[in-house]
Amino acid sequence: MTEPIELKNYDSVAKLLHWSIVLLLAVQYAVAWTMPEIHRDMRAEGLISLHLSIGTVILLIMLLRLAWRLFHPIPLATEGFPVWQVRGAYIAHLSLYGLLIAMPALGWANANARGWDVTLFGVFGLPRLVEAHSSIGHLAGDIHTVLAYAALGIIGLHIAGALYHHFRLGDGTLARMLPR
């Protein structure tokens, strides 16, 4: 174990946004794996509609989270950490922000290309990003799927890093984001 390093905690808004995304992603992946395979001429009903709505909420929260982070920066914990860990954490966080904004937008575009209207739980309709039958919208769906697996890998690394810092190094890194 290393000596504890003085680390600044995330504020309560950052923690709320982080753990909201964690919960939504757990539900979103469960819905994605249990919803029917999407075929031509299907309608956005049931789990498919739920998947689109949860994706919309993820996009909204991630945009809010990005704005919060830009105006409430957390000093990176660089003192006492190897350069590879600092750079790795930065790349992982940047990748997660990018993926969790890009994936819902790509899914939305793909839904529009299929001729589906995207709504927030059937209450609030969203504008079309692409026209029905758009080839770019169909490509967006393929990219969405690949990025979903990439996100799982980076999320796994993020969790592994947090657990390594907590259980192996005991340096307080994980505690910065835990609810108190």
RODO-484562 format. One record per residue (C-alpha): x, y, z; residue number from 1; chain. Coordinates in steps of 0.5 Angstrom, whole numbers, plus 2048, in hexadecimal, padded with zeros to 3 digits. Example, Ala and Ser with C-alpha at 12.3 -4.5 7.8 and 13.67 -1.06 7.14 Angstrom:
# residues 2
{xx=819; yy=7F7; zz=810; pos=1; unit=A};
{xx=81B; yy=7FE; zz=80E; pos=2; unit=A};
This chain:
# residues 180
{xx=800; yy=800; zz=800; pos=1; unit=A};
{xx=802; yy=807; zz=7FF; pos=2; unit=A};
{xx=802; yy=80D; zz=803; pos=3; unit=A};
{xx=7FB; yy=810; zz=802; pos=4; unit=A};
{xx=7FB; yy=816; zz=7FD; pos=5; unit=A};
{xx=7F6; yy=81C; zz=7FF; pos=6; unit=A};
{xx=7F1; yy=81C; zz=7F9; pos=7; unit=A};
{xx=7EB; yy=821; zz=7F8; pos=8; unit=A};
{xx=7E5; yy=81E; zz=7F8; pos=9; unit=A};
{xx=7E0; yy=81F; zz=7F3; pos=10; unit=A};
{xx=7DA; yy=823; zz=7F5; pos=11; unit=A};
{xx=7D3; yy=821; zz=7F6; pos=12; unit=A};
{xx=7D0; yy=823; zz=7EF; pos=13; unit=A};
{xx=7D6; yy=81F; zz=7EB; pos=14; unit=A};
{xx=7D5; yy=819; zz=7F0; pos=15; unit=A};
{xx=7CD; yy=819; zz=7EE; pos=16; unit=A};
{xx=7CE; yy=81A; zz=7E7; pos=17; unit=A};
{xx=7D4; yy=814; zz=7E7; pos=18; unit=A};
{xx=7D0; yy=80F; zz=7EB; pos=19; unit=A};
{xx=7C9; yy=811; zz=7E6; pos=20; unit=A};
{xx=7CD; yy=80F; zz=7E0; pos=21; unit=A};
{xx=7D0; yy=809; zz=7E3; pos=22; unit=A};
{xx=7C9; yy=806; zz=7E5; pos=23; unit=A};
{xx=7C6; yy=809; zz=7DE; pos=24; unit=A};
{xx=7CB; yy=805; zz=7DB; pos=25; unit=A};
{xx=7CA; yy=7FE; zz=7DF; pos=26; unit=A};
{xx=7C3; yy=7FF; zz=7DD; pos=27; unit=A};
{xx=7C4; yy=801; zz=7D6; pos=28; unit=A};
{xx=7C9; yy=7FB; zz=7D4; pos=29; unit=A};
{xx=7C4; yy=7F6; zz=7D8; pos=30; unit=A};
{xx=7BE; yy=7F9; zz=7D3; pos=31; unit=A};
{xx=7C3; yy=7F9; zz=7CD; pos=32; unit=A};
{xx=7C5; yy=7F1; zz=7CE; pos=33; unit=A};
{xx=7BD; yy=7EF; zz=7CF; pos=34; unit=A};
{xx=7BA; yy=7F3; zz=7CA; pos=35; unit=A};
{xx=7B8; yy=7F0; zz=7C4; pos=36; unit=A};
{xx=7BD; yy=7F0; zz=7BE; pos=37; unit=A};
{xx=7BB; yy=7F6; zz=7B9; pos=38; unit=A};
{xx=7B9; yy=7F4; zz=7B2; pos=39; unit=A};
{xx=7B7; yy=7F8; zz=7AC; pos=40; unit=A};
{xx=7B0; yy=7FB; zz=7AD; pos=41; unit=A};
{xx=7AF; yy=7FA; zz=7B5; pos=42; unit=A};
{xx=7AC; yy=7FF; zz=7B9; pos=43; unit=A};
{xx=7AF; yy=802; zz=7BF; pos=44; unit=A};
{xx=7AB; yy=7FF; zz=7C4; pos=45; unit=A};
{xx=7AC; yy=7FC; zz=7CB; pos=46; unit=A};
{xx=7B3; yy=7FB; zz=7CD; pos=47; unit=A};
{xx=7B6; yy=7FF; zz=7C7; pos=48; unit=A};
{xx=7B2; yy=805; zz=7C8; pos=49; unit=A};
{xx=7B4; yy=804; zz=7D0; pos=50; unit=A};
{xx=7BC; yy=804; zz=7CD; pos=51; unit=A};
{xx=7BB; yy=80A; zz=7C9; pos=52; unit=A};
{xx=7B8; yy=80E; zz=7CF; pos=53; unit=A};
{xx=7BD; yy=80C; zz=7D4; pos=54; unit=A};
{xx=7C3; yy=80D; zz=7CE; pos=55; unit=A};
{xx=7C0; yy=814; zz=7CE; pos=56; unit=A};
{xx=7C0; yy=815; zz=7D5; pos=57; unit=A};
{xx=7C7; yy=813; zz=7D5; pos=58; unit=A};
{xx=7C9; yy=818; zz=7D0; pos=59; unit=A};
{xx=7C5; yy=81E; zz=7D4; pos=60; unit=A};
{xx=7C9; yy=81C; zz=7DA; pos=61; unit=A};
{xx=7D0; yy=81B; zz=7D7; pos=62; unit=A};
{xx=7CF; yy=822; zz=7D4; pos=63; unit=A};
{xx=7CD; yy=825; zz=7DB; pos=64; unit=A};
{xx=7D3; yy=821; zz=7DE; pos=65; unit=A};
{xx=7D8; yy=824; zz=7D8; pos=66; unit=A};
{xx=7D5; yy=82B; zz=7DA; pos=67; unit=A};
{xx=7D6; yy=82A; zz=7E1; pos=68; unit=A};
{xx=7DD; yy=827; zz=7E0; pos=69; unit=A};
{xx=7DF; yy=82D; zz=7DC; pos=70; unit=A};
{xx=7DD; yy=832; zz=7E1; pos=71; unit=A};
{xx=7DF; yy=82E; zz=7E7; pos=72; unit=A};
{xx=7E5; yy=82B; zz=7E6; pos=73; unit=A};
{xx=7E8; yy=825; zz=7EA; pos=74; unit=A};
{xx=7F0; yy=826; zz=7EB; pos=75; unit=A};
{xx=7F3; yy=820; zz=7E8; pos=76; unit=A};
{xx=7F6; yy=81C; zz=7ED; pos=77; unit=A};
{xx=7FD; yy=81C; zz=7EA; pos=78; unit=A};
{xx=802; yy=81C; zz=7F1; pos=79; unit=A};
{xx=804; yy=816; zz=7F3; pos=80; unit=A};
{xx=801; yy=812; zz=7ED; pos=81; unit=A};
{xx=805; yy=80F; zz=7E7; pos=82; unit=A};
{xx=805; yy=812; zz=7E1; pos=83; unit=A};
{xx=802; yy=80C; zz=7DD; pos=84; unit=A};
{xx=7FC; yy=80C; zz=7E2; pos=85; unit=A};
{xx=7FB; yy=814; zz=7E1; pos=86; unit=A};
{xx=7FB; yy=813; zz=7DA; pos=87; unit=A};
{xx=7F6; yy=80D; zz=7DA; pos=88; unit=A};
{xx=7F1; yy=810; zz=7DF; pos=89; unit=A};
{xx=7F1; yy=816; zz=7DA; pos=90; unit=A};
{xx=7F0; yy=812; zz=7D4; pos=91; unit=A};
{xx=7EB; yy=80E; zz=7D7; pos=92; unit=A};
{xx=7E7; yy=813; zz=7DA; pos=93; unit=A};
{xx=7E7; yy=817; zz=7D3; pos=94; unit=A};
{xx=7E5; yy=811; zz=7CF; pos=95; unit=A};
{xx=7DF; yy=80F; zz=7D4; pos=96; unit=A};
{xx=7DD; yy=817; zz=7D3; pos=97; unit=A};
{xx=7DD; yy=816; zz=7CB; pos=98; unit=A};
{xx=7DA; yy=80F; zz=7CB; pos=99; unit=A};
{xx=7D4; yy=811; zz=7D0; pos=100; unit=A};
{xx=7D3; yy=817; zz=7CB; pos=101; unit=A};
{xx=7D4; yy=814; zz=7C5; pos=102; unit=A};
{xx=7D0; yy=80D; zz=7C6; pos=103; unit=A};
{xx=7CA; yy=810; zz=7C7; pos=104; unit=A};
{xx=7CA; yy=815; zz=7C1; pos=105; unit=A};
{xx=7CC; yy=80F; zz=7BD; pos=106; unit=A};
{xx=7C6; yy=80B; zz=7BF; pos=107; unit=A};
{xx=7C2; yy=811; zz=7BE; pos=108; unit=A};
{xx=7C4; yy=812; zz=7B7; pos=109; unit=A};
{xx=7C3; yy=80B; zz=7B6; pos=110; unit=A};
{xx=7BC; yy=80B; zz=7B9; pos=111; unit=A};
{xx=7BA; yy=811; zz=7B4; pos=112; unit=A};
{xx=7BD; yy=80D; zz=7AE; pos=113; unit=A};
{xx=7B9; yy=807; zz=7B0; pos=114; unit=A};
{xx=7B3; yy=80C; zz=7AF; pos=115; unit=A};
{xx=7B2; yy=80C; zz=7B7; pos=116; unit=A};
{xx=7B0; yy=812; zz=7BB; pos=117; unit=A};
{xx=7B4; yy=813; zz=7C1; pos=118; unit=A};
{xx=7B1; yy=815; zz=7C7; pos=119; unit=A};
{xx=7B2; yy=816; zz=7CF; pos=120; unit=A};
{xx=7AE; yy=810; zz=7D1; pos=121; unit=A};
{xx=7A8; yy=812; zz=7CC; pos=122; unit=A};
{xx=7A7; yy=819; zz=7CF; pos=123; unit=A};
{xx=7AC; yy=81D; zz=7CC; pos=124; unit=A};
{xx=7AE; yy=81C; zz=7C5; pos=125; unit=A};
{xx=7B5; yy=81E; zz=7C2; pos=126; unit=A};
{xx=7B7; yy=821; zz=7BC; pos=127; unit=A};
{xx=7B9; yy=81C; zz=7B6; pos=128; unit=A};
{xx=7C1; yy=81C; zz=7B5; pos=129; unit=A};
{xx=7C1; yy=819; zz=7AE; pos=130; unit=A};
{xx=7BB; yy=817; zz=7A9; pos=131; unit=A};
{xx=7B8; yy=810; zz=7A9; pos=132; unit=A};
{xx=7BC; yy=80B; zz=7A5; pos=133; unit=A};
{xx=7C2; yy=810; zz=7A5; pos=134; unit=A};
{xx=7C8; yy=80B; zz=7A4; pos=135; unit=A};
{xx=7CC; yy=810; zz=7A9; pos=136; unit=A};
{xx=7C7; yy=80E; zz=7AE; pos=137; unit=A};
{xx=7C8; yy=806; zz=7AD; pos=138; unit=A};
{xx=7CF; yy=807; zz=7AE; pos=139; unit=A};
{xx=7CE; yy=80B; zz=7B4; pos=140; unit=A};
{xx=7CB; yy=805; zz=7B7; pos=141; unit=A};
{xx=7D1; yy=800; zz=7B5; pos=142; unit=A};
{xx=7D5; yy=805; zz=7B8; pos=143; unit=A};
{xx=7D1; yy=805; zz=7BE; pos=144; unit=A};
{xx=7D1; yy=7FE; zz=7BF; pos=145; unit=A};
{xx=7D9; yy=7FE; zz=7BF; pos=146; unit=A};
{xx=7D9; yy=804; zz=7C4; pos=147; unit=A};
{xx=7D5; yy=800; zz=7C9; pos=148; unit=A};
{xx=7DA; yy=7FA; zz=7C9; pos=149; unit=A};
{xx=7E0; yy=7FF; zz=7C9; pos=150; unit=A};
{xx=7DC; yy=803; zz=7CF; pos=151; unit=A};
{xx=7DB; yy=7FC; zz=7D3; pos=152; unit=A};
{xx=7E3; yy=7FB; zz=7D2; pos=153; unit=A};
{xx=7E5; yy=802; zz=7D5; pos=154; unit=A};
{xx=7DF; yy=802; zz=7DA; pos=155; unit=A};
{xx=7E3; yy=7FB; zz=7DD; pos=156; unit=A};
{xx=7EA; yy=7FF; zz=7DD; pos=157; unit=A};
{xx=7E7; yy=804; zz=7E1; pos=158; unit=A};
{xx=7E4; yy=800; zz=7E6; pos=159; unit=A};
{xx=7EA; yy=7FC; zz=7E6; pos=160; unit=A};
{xx=7EE; yy=802; zz=7E7; pos=161; unit=A};
{xx=7EA; yy=805; zz=7ED; pos=162; unit=A};
{xx=7EA; yy=7FE; zz=7F0; pos=163; unit=A};
{xx=7F1; yy=7FD; zz=7EF; pos=164; unit=A};
{xx=7F2; yy=804; zz=7F3; pos=165; unit=A};
{xx=7ED; yy=802; zz=7F8; pos=166; unit=A};
{xx=7EF; yy=7FB; zz=7FA; pos=167; unit=A};
{xx=7F7; yy=7FB; zz=7F8; pos=168; unit=A};
{xx=7F9; yy=802; zz=7F9; pos=169; unit=A};
{xx=7F4; yy=804; zz=7FE; pos=170; unit=A};
{xx=7F5; yy=80C; zz=7FC; pos=171; unit=A};
{xx=7EE; yy=80E; zz=7FC; pos=172; unit=A};
{xx=7ED; yy=80F; zz=7F5; pos=173; unit=A};
{xx=7E7; yy=80B; zz=7F5; pos=174; unit=A};
{xx=7E4; yy=80F; zz=7FB; pos=175; unit=A};
{xx=7E4; yy=815; zz=7F7; pos=176; unit=A};
{xx=7DE; yy=813; zz=7F3; pos=177; unit=A};
{xx=7DB; yy=80F; zz=7F8; pos=178; unit=A};
{xx=7D4; yy=812; zz=7FB; pos=179; unit=A};
{xx=7D5; yy=814; zz=802; pos=180; unit=A};
